[in-house]
């Protein structure tokens, strides 16, 4: 695992850290977030309701009205808190701009922090539609459209979890590079992330390659902006078994001279078993890493794809 120069700072709904900030004085502690991810990142907790002055405990609230522009209303008294929450959200996201966040984990179903499928009730009390977005979450995502975001519920899905972690670690490495950018450093970053990006989007990888292949003689910072947009768009594109298998076969192609027929056949068989869903990704990756070290392949040793995040997270151990 390549160390990052700066800490990976992640915004997170405060209740997920075990803080008693919910309307009833409770919390929604997520032990994977704090116990597994926590040692590798720095959390920046946010509780919109508490921070905008509503206190604990407080009256429960929900979204009501038009799902595209819902109102935040207390359930019992019908008090409209929309303007108060939006004013806070706009101010808070500007404060968060100084936190160098590489991602945000929102609380699912929250009328302030849910990033999707939040219940929106009709004014007449009709059955809710699950097509809303929490007011704070919407403000954050509009202000930072490229920062990776997820909900704690979606992080229970192994593939979504791996994709989110890849995004935040890659964004941290990119920002480390941008602290003192050079053309040589840009080329090195792209080369090291080639196969990781191929596992997400070969199409966007080619577009990024065209930008790197014709770097400007001056005005490098301006040229890096479209690359960054493509980088984060590529990372949001979820890998598939087929795309991973394609990358693994590309990596195997670097051993044409070193491996005998039986060794190649063994690796191809393991890759086929992975593509079929019989073994986890860690199995073919571990075999390839063994051959990279054994046969001294510096270019492959530098590939982030083979070592994208801390092994303790066990993100490639699922089938």
C-alpha positions in Angstrom: 0.0 0.0 0.0 1.4 3.4 -1.1 1.3 5.9 1.8 -0.4 9.2 1.1 1.3 12.4 2.0 -1.7 13.9 3.8 -4.3 12.2 6.0 -7.5 11.0 4.2 -10.2 13.2 5.7 -13.8 11.9 5.4 -17.0 13.8 6.3 -19.5 11.6 8.1 -22.9 11.9 9.7 -22.0 12.2 13.4 -24.5 9.6 14.6 -22.6 6.9 12.6 -19.6 7.4 14.9 -21.7 6.6 17.9 -22.4 10.2 19.0 -25.8 10.6 20.7 -27.1 13.3 18.4 -30.3 11.9 17.0 -33.7 13.4 17.7 -34.3 10.9 20.5 -30.9 11.2 22.1 -29.6 8.0 20.5 -27.1 7.2 17.7 -26.6 4.8 14.8 -23.1 3.6 15.4 -21.7 1.8 12.4 -18.8 -0.4 13.7 -17.4 -1.0 10.2 -16.9 2.7 9.7 -15.3 3.3 13.1 -13.6 0.0 13.7 -12.4 -1.0 10.2 -12.2 2.2 8.2 -11.5 4.5 11.1 -7.8 3.6 11.6 -7.0 4.6 8.1 -8.8 8.0 7.9 -9.6 11.1 9.8 -13.3 11.8 10.3 -15.0 15.2 10.2 -18.4 14.6 11.9 -21.5 16.6 10.9 -25.0 16.6 12.4 -27.0 19.2 10.5 -29.9 19.2 13.0 -27.8 19.6 16.1 -25.4 22.1 14.4 -28.2 24.4 13.2 -29.4 24.7 16.8 -32.3 22.2 17.1 -30.9 20.5 20.1 -31.1 17.0 21.5 -33.7 15.6 22.1 -35.8 17.3 19.4 -39.1 16.8 17.6 -38.8 14.3 14.8 -39.1 15.7 11.2 -39.6 14.6 7.6 -39.5 15.9 4.1 -42.9 17.0 2.7 -44.2 18.3 -0.6 -42.4 18.4 -4.0 -39.6 15.8 -4.0 -37.5 18.1 -6.2 -37.7 20.9 -3.6 -39.2 19.4 -0.5 -39.8 21.2 2.8 -38.4 20.0 6.1 -41.3 19.9 8.5 -41.6 18.6 12.1 -44.0 15.7 12.3 -46.1 16.6 15.4 -46.3 20.4 15.3 -45.9 21.0 11.6 -43.1 23.5 12.1 -41.3 24.4 8.8 -37.5 24.3 9.3 -36.5 24.4 5.6 -35.0 27.8 5.5 -33.2 27.3 8.7 -31.6 24.1 7.5 -30.7 25.4 4.0 -29.1 28.5 5.5 -27.0 26.3 7.8 -26.2 23.8 5.0 -24.9 26.6 2.7 -22.7 28.0 5.4 -21.4 24.5 6.6 -20.4 23.3 3.1 -18.3 26.4 2.6 -16.6 25.6 6.0 -16.1 22.0 4.8 -14.3 23.3 1.7 -11.4 24.1 3.9 -11.3 20.6 5.4 -9.8 18.9 2.2 -12.4 16.2 2.3 -11.8 13.1 0.1 -15.3 11.8 0.6 -18.5 11.8 2.7 -20.5 9.0 4.4 -24.2 10.1 4.9 -26.8 8.6 7.1 -29.4 6.8 5.0 -33.1 7.8 5.1 -32.3 11.0 7.0 -34.4 14.1 5.9 -31.2 16.1 6.2 -28.4 13.7 5.3 -29.9 10.9 3.1 -28.3 11.0 -0.3 -31.1 9.1 -2.1 -34.4 7.4 -1.7 -35.5 9.5 1.3 -39.2 9.5 2.1 -41.1 12.6 0.9 -44.6 12.9 2.3 -47.5 14.6 0.6 -49.1 17.7 2.3 -52.3 15.7 2.9 -50.5 12.9 4.7 -50.6 10.5 1.8 -48.2 7.6 1.5 -44.6 8.8 1.0 -42.6 8.6 -2.1 -39.0 7.3 -1.7 -37.4 9.7 -4.1 -36.1 12.5 -2.0 -32.6 13.7 -1.0 -31.8 15.2 2.4 -31.4 19.0 2.4 -27.9 19.0 3.7 -26.8 16.1 1.5 -28.2 17.8 -1.6 -26.4 21.0 -0.8 -23.1 19.2 -0.2 -23.3 17.2 -3.4 -24.2 20.2 -5.5 -21.3 22.1 -4.0 -18.8 19.2 -4.4 -20.1 17.1 -7.4 -16.8 15.3 -7.8 -16.2 14.2 -4.2 -17.1 10.6 -3.6 -20.1 10.1 -1.4 -21.9 7.1 0.0 -24.5 6.1 2.7 -23.7 3.7 5.5 -26.4 1.3 4.3 -24.9 1.0 0.8 -21.5 0.4 2.3 -22.8 -3.0 3.4 -22.6 -4.0 -0.2 -19.0 -5.3 -0.7 -18.6 -4.0 -4.3 -20.0 -0.5 -3.5 -17.7 -0.4 -0.4 -14.6 -1.3 -2.4 -15.4 1.2 -5.0 -15.9 4.0 -2.5 -12.6 3.2 -0.7 -10.7 3.1 -4.1 -12.2 6.5 -4.9 -11.1 8.2 -1.6 -7.6 6.7 -1.6 -7.1 7.7 -5.3 -8.4 11.2 -4.7 -5.9 11.6 -1.8 -3.0 10.5 -4.1 -4.2 12.9 -6.8 -4.3 15.8 -4.4 -0.9 14.9 -3.0 0.4 15.2 -6.6 -1.4 18.5 -7.1 0.4 20.1 -4.2 3.5 20.5 -6.4 2.5 19.4 -9.9 4.9 18.7 -12.8 4.4 17.2 -16.2 6.7 14.3 -15.1 4.6 13.8 -12.0 1.4 13.8 -14.0 2.7 11.2 -16.4 3.9 9.0 -13.5 0.5 9.3 -11.7 -1.3 8.3 -14.9 1.0 5.4 -15.5 0.7 4.1 -12.0 -3.1 4.2 -12.1 -3.5 2.8 -15.6 -4.8 -0.6 -14.7 -6.9 0.6 -11.8 -8.7 3.0 -14.2 -9.0 0.3 -16.8 -10.9 -1.8 -14.3 -13.4 1.1 -14.0 -13.7 2.6 -17.5 -11.4 1.8 -20.5 -13.2 4.5 -22.5 -12.4 7.3 -20.0 -8.9 5.9 -19.5 -8.3 6.5 -23.2 -9.5 10.1 -23.0 -7.3 10.7 -20.0 -4.3 9.2 -21.9 -4.8 11.6 -24.7 -4.6 14.5 -22.3 -1.4 13.2 -20.7 0.2 12.5 -24.0 0.0 16.1 -25.1 0.8 18.1 -21.9 1.0 21.9 -22.2 4.4 23.6 -22.0 2.8 26.2 -19.7 -0.5 26.5 -17.8 -0.3 23.0 -16.3 -2.8 23.7 -13.6 -5.5 24.6 -16.2 -4.8 21.4 -18.1 -5.2 19.2 -15.0 -8.8 20.3 -14.4 -10.3 18.2 -17.2 -8.1 15.3 -16.3 -9.4 15.4 -12.7 -13.0 15.5 -13.9 -12.3 12.4 -16.0 -10.5 10.7 -13.2 -13.3 11.0 -10.7 -15.9 10.2 -13.4 -14.0 7.0 -14.2 -13.8 6.0 -10.5 -17.6 6.5 -10.2 -18.0 3.9 -12.9 -18.3 0.6 -11.1 -15.9 -2.3 -12.0 -17.3 -5.6 -13.2 -16.0 -9.2 -13.1 -15.5 -8.9 -16.9 -13.5 -5.6 -16.6 -11.4 -7.0 -13.8 -10.7 -10.2 -15.7 -9.6 -8.1 -18.7 -7.1 -6.2 -16.6 -5.8 -9.4 -15.1 -5.2 -10.9 -18.5 -3.4 -7.7 -19.6 -1.1 -8.0 -16.5 -0.5 -11.7 -17.3 0.7 -10.6 -20.8 3.8 -9.0 -19.2 5.1 -12.5 -18.3 5.2 -14.0 -21.8 8.9 -14.8 -21.5 9.1 -15.7 -17.8 6.3 -18.1 -17.3 6.1 -21.6 -18.7 2.9 -23.1 -20.3 1.8 -24.7 -17.1 2.2 -21.6 -15.0 0.3 -19.5 -17.6 -2.5 -22.1 -17.7 -2.8 -22.0 -14.0 -3.2 -18.2 -13.9 -5.7 -18.2 -16.8 -7.7 -20.9 -14.9 -7.7 -18.8 -11.8 -8.8 -15.7 -13.7 -11.6 -17.7 -15.4 -12.7 -18.9 -12.0 -12.8 -15.3 -10.8 -14.8 -14.1 -13.9 -17.3 -16.9 -13.2 -17.7 -15.7 -9.6 -16.1 -18.8 -7.9 -13.1 -17.1 -6.2 -12.5 -13.6 -4.9 -10.4 -11.0 -6.7 -7.7 -11.3 -4.1 -6.8 -14.8 -5.4 -5.6 -13.9 -8.9 -4.2 -10.6 -7.7 -2.1 -12.4 -5.1 -0.7 -14.8 -7.7 0.2 -11.9 -10.0 1.9 -10.0 -7.2 3.9 -13.1 -6.5 5.2 -13.2 -10.1 5.8 -9.4 -10.1 8.2 -9.8 -7.2 9.7 -13.1 -8.4 10.5 -11.8 -11.9 11.3 -8.2 -10.9 8.8 -6.2 -12.9 9.2 -2.6 -11.8 6.4 -1.2 -14.0 3.9 -3.7 -12.6 5.2 -3.2 -9.1 4.2 0.5 -9.4 0.7 -0.4 -10.5 -1.8 0.9 -7.9 -4.3 -1.8 -9.1 -2.3 -4.5 -7.4 -2.2 -2.6 -4.1 -4.9 0.1 -4.0 -5.8 0.2 -0.3 -4.8 -1.2 3.0 -4.9 -5.0 3.2 -6.6 -4.8 6.6 -9.8 -3.5 4.9 -10.1 -6.9 3.1 -12.0 -5.3 0.3 -11.1 -7.9 -2.4 -12.0 -10.9 -0.3 -15.6 -11.2 -1.4 -17.1 -13.4 -4.1 
